[in-house]
Amino acid sequence: MRAITVSLLIICAVAGMLSAQSSKPVIVPAAKPAVTSAQQAPARDNSASIQGALKMLQEMKAANEETLRKQAATLEQLDELEKAADQLKIYAKRG
């Protein structure tokens, strides 16, 4: 019993000496946006890149619509399964 008490007192004394956080504040300078010559120049219309981006967005839209259609079908199947499970619960309670 005495050994446990002494070890607990030593642990508390050591823990008291340790500082959990440093008392010195850390100052972080504010982030400044880097200004490059490309940002200062006016944006040029590059019709090829715009057309490519537009085509990519249309493909993404089609893929998203397909995913939504599949999810809707899955939700419908889950609703049917839930209705069937509810009916089974009702019949199990009766029987």
C-alpha positions in Angstrom: 0.0 0.0 0.0 2.8 2.3 0.9 4.6 1.6 -2.4 1.5 2.5 -4.4 1.0 5.7 -2.5 4.7 6.7 -3.0 4.6 5.9 -6.7 1.4 7.9 -7.2 3.0 10.9 -5.4 6.1 10.7 -7.6 3.9 10.5 -10.7 1.9 13.5 -9.7 5.1 15.5 -8.9 6.7 14.7 -12.2 3.4 15.5 -14.1 3.3 18.8 -12.3 6.8 19.7 -13.4 6.0 19.0 -17.1 4.3 21.8 -19.0 1.6 20.5 -21.3 1.7 23.6 -23.5 4.3 26.1 -24.3 3.7 29.5 -22.9 5.2 31.2 -25.9 2.6 32.1 -28.5 3.2 31.1 -32.1 2.6 34.0 -34.6 1.8 32.9 -38.1 2.0 35.7 -40.8 -1.1 36.2 -42.9 -1.1 34.5 -46.3 -0.6 36.9 -49.2 -1.7 35.9 -52.6 1.2 35.6 -55.0 0.8 37.9 -58.0 2.3 36.6 -61.2 2.6 38.1 -64.6 0.1 35.5 -65.9 -2.5 36.8 -63.4 -2.0 40.4 -64.3 -2.4 39.8 -68.1 -6.0 39.8 -69.4 -7.5 36.3 -69.9 -7.4 35.2 -73.5 -10.3 33.3 -75.1 -9.1 29.9 -76.1 -12.1 28.4 -77.9 -10.5 24.9 -78.1 -10.1 24.6 -74.4 -13.5 26.0 -73.7 -15.1 23.5 -76.1 -13.1 20.7 -74.5 -14.2 21.8 -71.1 -17.8 22.0 -72.2 -17.7 18.5 -73.7 -16.2 17.2 -70.5 -19.0 18.8 -68.5 -21.6 17.3 -70.7 -20.1 13.9 -70.3 -20.0 14.3 -66.6 -23.7 15.4 -66.6 -24.6 12.3 -68.6 -22.7 10.1 -66.2 -24.4 11.8 -63.2 -27.8 11.3 -64.7 -27.1 7.6 -65.3 -26.0 7.3 -61.7 -29.1 9.0 -60.4 -31.3 6.7 -62.6 -29.6 3.6 -61.1 -29.9 5.0 -57.6 -33.6 5.7 -58.1 -34.1 2.1 -59.3 -32.3 0.8 -56.3 -34.4 2.9 -54.0 -37.5 1.5 -55.6 -36.3 -2.0 -55.1 -35.5 -1.2 -51.4 -39.0 0.2 -50.9 -40.5 -3.0 -52.3 -38.3 -5.1 -50.0 -39.3 -3.0 -47.0 -43.0 -3.4 -47.9 -42.6 -7.2 -48.2 -40.7 -7.3 -44.9 -43.5 -5.4 -43.2 -46.1 -7.8 -44.6 -44.1 -10.7 -43.3 -44.0 -9.2 -39.9 -47.8 -8.7 -39.9 -48.3 -12.3 -41.0 -45.8 -13.6 -38.4 -47.7 -11.8 -35.6 -51.0 -13.3 -36.7 -49.8 -16.9 -37.0 
